[in-house]
Amino acid sequence: MAKTSSAKKALRASERRRIFTTRRKKTMKDIVKEVSKLVAAKDARSASAKLSALYKAVDKAAKGGTIKKNTAARMKSRISKRISALS
């Protein structure tokens, strides 16, 4: 357990960051799974409608440092490529 006051404060900040990071990651993963299911079901219209929400979630995760910038770009590229292949 932390002894110094600065270590206790760092522990509190770390816990807060962990909560935000897990929340952002869960939101991102949920929307990615949702769009992937729509693509698997060959529902291009619904998948295209959800694409902006997916972009938003992935970009927020990248901006906050939850995932790296190139990982976000790769995810968005692969999903959009799969959706455009349906059309």
MODELLER restraints for C-alpha pairs under 7 A, 6 or more apart:
rsr = mdl.restraints
at = mdl.atoms
rsr.add(forms.Gaussian(group=physical.xy_distance, feature=features.Distance(at['CA:2:A'], at['CA:8:A']), mean=5.41, stdev=0.5))
rsr.add(forms.Gaussian(group=physical.xy_distance, feature=features.Distance(at['CA:21:A'], at['CA:66:A']), mean=5.94, stdev=0.5))
rsr.add(forms.Gaussian(group=physical.xy_distance, feature=features.Distance(at['CA:24:A'], at['CA:61:A']), mean=6.01, stdev=0.5))
rsr.add(forms.Gaussian(group=physical.xy_distance, feature=features.Distance(at['CA:25:A'], at['CA:61:A']), mean=6.67, stdev=0.5))
rsr.add(forms.Gaussian(group=physical.xy_distance, feature=features.Distance(at['CA:25:A'], at['CA:66:A']), mean=6.86, stdev=0.5))
rsr.add(forms.Gaussian(group=physical.xy_distance, feature=features.Distance(at['CA:27:A'], at['CA:57:A']), mean=6.73, stdev=0.5))
rsr.add(forms.Gaussian(group=physical.xy_distance, feature=features.Distance(at['CA:28:A'], at['CA:57:A']), mean=5.06, stdev=0.5))
rsr.add(forms.Gaussian(group=physical.xy_distance, feature=features.Distance(at['CA:28:A'], at['CA:58:A']), mean=5.84, stdev=0.5))
rsr.add(forms.Gaussian(group=physical.xy_distance, feature=features.Distance(at['CA:31:A'], at['CA:54:A']), mean=5.79, stdev=0.5))
rsr.add(forms.Gaussian(group=physical.xy_distance, feature=features.Distance(at['CA:32:A'], at['CA:54:A']), mean=6.41, stdev=0.5))
rsr.add(forms.Gaussian(group=physical.xy_distance, feature=features.Distance(at['CA:35:A'], at['CA:47:A']), mean=5.45, stdev=0.5))
rsr.add(forms.Gaussian(group=physical.xy_distance, feature=features.Distance(at['CA:35:A'], at['CA:50:A']), mean=6.64, stdev=0.5))
rsr.add(forms.Gaussian(group=physical.xy_distance, feature=features.Distance(at['CA:38:A'], at['CA:46:A']), mean=6.88, stdev=0.5))
rsr.add(forms.Gaussian(group=physical.xy_distance, feature=features.Distance(at['CA:38:A'], at['CA:47:A']), mean=5.57, stdev=0.5))
rsr.add(forms.Gaussian(group=physical.xy_distance, feature=features.Distance(at['CA:39:A'], at['CA:47:A']), mean=6.36, stdev=0.5))
rsr.add(forms.Gaussian(group=physical.xy_distance, feature=features.Distance(at['CA:39:A'], at['CA:83:A']), mean=6.39, stdev=0.5))
rsr.add(forms.Gaussian(group=physical.xy_distance, feature=features.Distance(at['CA:42:A'], at['CA:86:A']), mean=6.53, stdev=0.5))
rsr.add(forms.Gaussian(group=physical.xy_distance, feature=features.Distance(at['CA:44:A'], at['CA:83:A']), mean=6.07, stdev=0.5))
rsr.add(forms.Gaussian(group=physical.xy_distance, feature=features.Distance(at['CA:44:A'], at['CA:86:A']), mean=5.93, stdev=0.5))
rsr.add(forms.Gaussian(group=physical.xy_distance, feature=features.Distance(at['CA:44:A'], at['CA:87:A']), mean=6.37, stdev=0.5))
rsr.add(forms.Gaussian(group=physical.xy_distance, feature=features.Distance(at['CA:47:A'], at['CA:83:A']), mean=6.87, stdev=0.5))
rsr.add(forms.Gaussian(group=physical.xy_distance, feature=features.Distance(at['CA:48:A'], at['CA:83:A']), mean=6.93, stdev=0.5))
rsr.add(forms.Gaussian(group=physical.xy_distance, feature=features.Distance(at['CA:55:A'], at['CA:76:A']), mean=6.64, stdev=0.5))
rsr.add(forms.Gaussian(group=physical.xy_distance, feature=features.Distance(at['CA:58:A'], at['CA:72:A']), mean=5.83, stdev=0.5))
rsr.add(forms.Gaussian(group=physical.xy_distance, feature=features.Distance(at['CA:59:A'], at['CA:72:A']), mean=6.65, stdev=0.5))
rsr.add(forms.Gaussian(group=physical.xy_distance, feature=features.Distance(at['CA:61:A'], at['CA:67:A']), mean=5.82, stdev=0.5))
rsr.add(forms.Gaussian(group=physical.xy_distance, feature=features.Distance(at['CA:62:A'], at['CA:68:A']), mean=5.45, stdev=0.5))
rsr.add(forms.Gaussian(group=physical.xy_distance, feature=features.Distance(at['CA:62:A'], at['CA:69:A']), mean=5.34, stdev=0.5))
rsr.add(forms.Gaussian(group=physical.xy_distance, feature=features.Distance(at['CA:62:A'], at['CA:72:A']), mean=6.18, stdev=0.5))
